[in-house]
Amino acid sequence: MNKFKSMMVLSLMLSTSFAEALASNVTFKVTNPEDGIKAVLSFTENGDKKEVAIDATGNGTIEVKDFTPQYVLLQYGRARRTVYLDPTQNLTISFDGGEMWKAINFEGETAAVNSYLNTGKLKNLTFQDTKLKEDAFMNRADSLFAANNEILKAANLPAAFTDKEKTRLKYFTYGFFPMHPMYYVYQTQDSTHVASDAFYNKLQSLITIDSNLLTLPEYKEFLPNAIASMSNQGVTEKPENTTEQFVNYIDKNIKDAKVTEYLVNLFVYGNISSRGLDGTDALIVMFNKHVKDVAMVDKFNALCGKWEKLKAGTPSPAFSCPDINGKTVSLADLKGKFVYIDVWATWCGPCRGELPHLKTLEEKYADKDIYFVSLSCDKNKKAWEDMVRKDEMKGIQLHLGVESPFMDAYLINGIPRFILLDRNGNIISANMTRPSDPKTAEKFNDLLKL
């Protein structure tokens, strides 16, 4: 064998040995395992999910490889934990199947790191903290961050992990910080509150634009809220679509292409997913400008294709379902008048909150050319019948049920959802404003020429 071939063989052997070394076993020991429930490991850097079957004795093992040391989300049933995996180090995870949220134990070379992450000593800002006045809230945040860093220092963990953890801790601790202006007003009902320059300066100091940090779930959650909050600085009048405000801020201020892509995709996809295509031309331009990832683009185009069928002027998907007396009513029966549809359920708090406003509209336009149709997606039909009769609900009350082609066609993934149709059953708005919004009555007046 000549020298060149020998070097090739040696290189191959070393590469194989190295690849084999970068693999570790994660073993689960579950007391009181729940039948059929698997442990799920979600890797933050590439989004991979690996399921681990847990047998009847509570044991399960998986070999994981070809990844860098990283934070991984562990799920078992409804319980979640953050763990840290290293491809060169084995880890054994033990917990009670019904109480993983309460206690979890680790054995192996990364046991100390994972015990640190899961002792419950680390504290972050909470929704309740946003009720504090701005100065107290900011002091609370800084105090928590200082305390968390002391806990990390005292843990005396490997330097590579400690350096990474310092960054994660910032976004873990300050996660609720960007939402203080909005949540403070919500919790205190103080509509006069305006965030100070000191708040925005602090928030700006927390923001690091670095695509490498997109491997951290805490950063990916913090950053969109921070950008949305920063875009509000100095704004006295809110635009009709705040997503445009957010995206324009990103376009102007963020130069990291990957971070921009992540944020624009998140905001624009989320907006169209919930509101549809009407009035989104500017957002689509921004999406096409900044988002180049093939998977993101394909997913977005598929979404737009679905909403294209629900644009203003297109025929509405049909429905045919029973009223409170068992009589079947279809959309075709309502032609000749405008139709305002409320998709709701008796168990839905926000739905019930709109009912008094809906009643007001029904009374105001009782003799006008508009039908008010309430489509219940209650699984429990009797609960719907009882409420309709007890509350003497007006309008056209129909039971749509849970698994309805109508809901699928309208891409309804949250309620209440309001829809407005013209006299011919064509869509005016597939995501119409709520009864409580003054713009709803304004639209009715315009259509009815009142």
N, C-alpha and C positions, 0 to 999 in steps of 0.2 A: 504494500500500500504506500503510495507516494505521500510526500509531506502535505500537499494540498488536501488530498482526500482524508488524511488523518485529522487535519484541522477541522474539516467539515464534519466528520464523525464526532469529534470532541465537542464541537459547537452544538451539534444536534443533541448530544447526550446532556450537556449543561442546560440547554433550553428546555428539554423534557423534564429534567430534574427540577428546574426552577418552576415550570408550570405545575408540576405535581406538588411542589412545596406551597404554592399559592392556592391552597385549598384547605378548608377546615370543616370540622363536623360541629353542627349545632344539635345538641341532644336535649330533648324535653322529657321531664319527669313530672307528670301531672297527677296529683291526688284528686280523687273523685272526678274523673274525666266525664265530659258530657258526650253522650253517644252521637257520633257523626260529626262532631265539631273538630275542625282542623286548626292548627296554629298557622298563621299567615305572616310571612316576613316581607315587608315592602321596602325595597331599597331606594333611598332618596336620590341617588345620583343618576340612575337610568330608568327609574319607575318600575323595574321588574318586581313581580310578586311571586313568591315561592310558597306553596302550600305544603304543610307537613302533616301527614296522617298520624293521629294519636290512637294507638290500639287500646283494647279493652283494659289493659293493665296500666294505661297512662303513659306509655313510652312511645317515643318517636324520634327519629334522627334524619338529618339531611346533610349532605355534603354540599358546601357552597364554595365556589371558586370564581376566578376571573373577575375580581372586584377589588377596589381599593378600600382601605379601612374607612368605615363610615357609620353614620347614625342610621338605624333601621327601625321602622315601626313594626312592633309585634302586636298582633291581634289574636285574641282567643275569645270567640263569642262576641260580646259587646265590649269587653275590656281591652284597653290599649296600653302599651308601654313603649317607651323609647329605649332601645338597646344599642350597643356599639359592637360591631363585628369587625374582626381583623382576619384576612384570608390566611394568615399563618398561625392562627391560634384557635384551638378548640374551646367550645363553651357549652356548659350544661346549665339549663334553665329549669328551675323547679317552682311550682305554684299549685294552689288549690284550684281546681277547675271552675268553681263557682265564685272564687274570690281573688282572681289575679290582680284586680284593681286594688286589693287591700295589702297583699304581701307577695313578694317574689324574691327568690334566692338564686345565686349564681356560683358556679364552680368553674375553674379554669384560669388561664393566664390573663383574661380580661375581666375577671370577677370583680376586681377592685374598681375598675372604671364603671362597670355596670351597676355595682352596688351604690356608687356615688350618684349615678343618674337616677336611681330609683329608691332612695331613702326617704324622699318626701321633704327633705330639708330645704331644697331650692324653692324659692317663692317668686311669683311674678305678679304683675298688675292684674287686677280682676275688673269685671264689669262694675262691681260695687264701688271700687276705688274711683271710678269716673264721676261719682257724685261729689267728690271733694272739690273745693274751690281750686282754681288753677295753681296757685302757689303751693298749696298743701299737696296737691296731686303730683306736682313736679318733684317736690321734696320726698314724697313717698316712693316715687320711681327710683330716684337716685339712691335712697337708703337701701332699697331692696337689691339694687345692682351691686352696691358696695358689700352688702352682706353675702350675696351669692359668690362674689369673687373671693371673699374670705373663706367660704366653705370649700371652694375649689383649691385654694392655696393650701388649706389644712389637709386636704385629701392626699397631697403629695403624689400625684399620678404622673405617668410618663410624659416627658416634655412635648412629644409630638401631639398627644391627645390634649394636653393642657392648652397649648397654643390654639388649637382648633376650637376648644371648648370656650375660651375667652370670647371669641366672636359669637358663637352660638348663644352664650349667656346674655349677651347684649340684646339680641332680638327676642329671646325667650322672656327676659325680664320686662322689656319695654313694649311688648306686643300690643297692649291696649293703649299705648301713649297717643298714637295718631288720632284715635277716635274720641279723645276727651271733649273737644268742642261740641260735637254732635250729641254724644251720650250725656254730657253734663246738662245740656238744654232739655233732653228727653227726661232725665231723672228728676231735675229740679223744677222743670216747667218755666225756667228763666229764659224767655225768648230774647232778652236783651243782651245775653252774653255773647261777646266777640273775643276770640282768641287773641292774646297779646303778641307783640313782637317777640317778647321773651320766650313764649311758647314756640313760635315758629323758628326762632334761632336755635332752640334746644332740639327741636325735631330735625332741623336741617343738619345739625351736628351728628345726629344718630344715623343719618342716611349715608351709606357707602354704596356707590354704584360699581359693582364688580361682578361680572358674570360667573366667576368662580364660586361665589357665595350662593348661587342658585341650587347648589347641592344641599343647602340647609333648609329644611321645611319652615323653620321659624323666620328665616329671612324672606322666603317666598310668600309668607303670610303677612309679614310686617310691611314689606316694600309697597305693595299696591295701596294699602291703607294710608301709608305715609305720603305717597305721591298724590293721592286723592285729596288729602288734607292740605298739603302744600299748595296745590292748585287753587285752593279756596282763599289763599291769602290775598287780601285787598279786593276780593269780589263782593260787591254789594247787591247785585241782582243775579240770581241763579238762572242759568240758561234752561231752556225746556228739556234738553237732554244733557245732563251733567257729564255723561261719558265723553262727549265731544270736548268738554273743558279739560278733562283728565288727559285725553289723548293728545290734545294740542300742547299741553304742558310738557308731556313726555317728548314730543317731537322737537320742542324748542330747547329743552334743558338737558336731556340725557343723550350722551354721545356713545355709550357702550352699545354696540349693535345687538348683542345677545340679550342684554337686559331690556332694551327697547322692544325687541321682538317678543320677549316673554310678557311684558306688560301690555303692549298693544293687543296681542292675541287674547290675553286674559280679559281685558276690558271690552274689546269689540265683540268677541265671541259671546261673552256673557250678556252683553246688551242685546244682541240680535237673538240670542237663545230665548230671552224672556220677553222681548218687545217686538220682534219681527223686523222686516226690512223697510217698512215705511219710514221715510225721513232719515235714512242711514247712509245716504250716498257719500257724505263726507267721511264717515267712519270707514266705509269700504275702501275709499281712496287711501286712507292712512294705513289700513291693514295691508293693502297691496304694496305700499311703499316700504313697510318695515318688516313684514313677515315673509321669510323665505324658506323656512323649514317645510319640507315636502309633506310630512305627516300633518302638521298644523294647517297647511293650506288645503290639503285634501279634506280634512275634517270640517274646516270652515266652509268650503264649497258645498259639501254635502248638506250642511245646515242651511245654507242659503237656498239650496235647491228645494228643501222642504218648505221653507217660508215663502218661496216664490209663488207657491200655490195659494197663499193666504194674503197676497197683496191686495190693496184696495182695487175694487172693480171686478175681481174674480168671483165666480159663483161660490157660495158658501157650502161647505160640507153639510149634509142633511142630518136630521135626527127624526126619530119617530118613537115616542114613549108615552106611557099612561099618565093621565092627570090624577088628581086625588080621588076621583070617582071611578077610575078604571078606564076612562075613555081615552083612546089613542089619539094623540095630537102630533102632527108632523110639521116640518118647516114649510112644506108646500101649502098647508092650510092657512098660513099667515101672510101669504102674498097680498100686496095691496097696501100694506102699512110698513113703516119702519119697525125694526125689531131690535130691542135692547135685551141682550141675554146675560144672565148672571149664572155662572157655574159655581156652585157652592155646596156646602154640607152642614148638617146640624152641629157637628162636633168642631167645626172650624171657627175659632175665635174671631179672626179678622173678617170672616164672612158675616158672622152675626153682628159685628160692629157696623157693617154697612147697611144692615136691614132698615134701621130708622130713616136713613137718608134715601134708601130705595123707596120706602113707603111715601116719603115726601114727594118724590118725583112722580110716583104713580098717581098720587092725588092731584098734583099740579097739571099733569098732562092726561088726565082721565078721559077727556072728551076729544083728544087729539089723535092724529093718525100715527100712533105708535103703540106697539105691543110691548109689554114688559113680561119677559119669559124667564122664570127661574128654573134652572136644570139642576136637580139634586144628584150628586154623585155618592150619596150615602149607600153604604153596603147594607145597613140595617134599614130596610124600607119602612118598617113600622115606626122607627124613631122619626123619620121624615113625616109620615102621615100624622103622628101625634102632634108634632110641632106646628104643622100647617093648620091643623084644626084648632089646637089650643090657642095659637096666636092670631087666628083668623087672617092668615096671610093672603094678600090680594095678588093681582096679576095672574098670569098663567103659570100654575105650579105643576111641574112635571118631574117624574122620577127617571133620571138617566141611568143611574147605577154606576158601578165602579169600572168595569171593563167595557168601555164604550168606544166604538170606532170614531165617534164624534170628538171625544177628548184626544184620541190619538191623532186625528186629522188636524186638530188645532194645536198640537204640540203642547198640551196643557200638562205641566208638571208641578203646578202649584195653584192653590185657590185662595181667595176668589179670583175669578177671571171674568172679565166683561167683554162682550162682543157687540158690535153695532152693524146691522145690515140695512140695505135700502129696501124700497118697496118691492123689488124684484128678487130679493133673496141674495143679492150680491154683497160682498164685504165692503163696508165703509172703513171699519177698523177691526182687526183681529185681536187687538189688545187695547180696548177702549178704556178711557178714564173711569174711575169709580164714581158711584153716586155722590159721595162726599166731596168730590172735586168740583168746584164751581164751573170748570170748563165743560163738564158734562151737560149741564143745563144750557150753557151757551151754545153748544153744538146742536142740541135739540131745537133751540129757538131759531138757529140758522137754517136747519133743515126744514123746519115747519113754517119758516118765514113769519115768525112771531115778532 
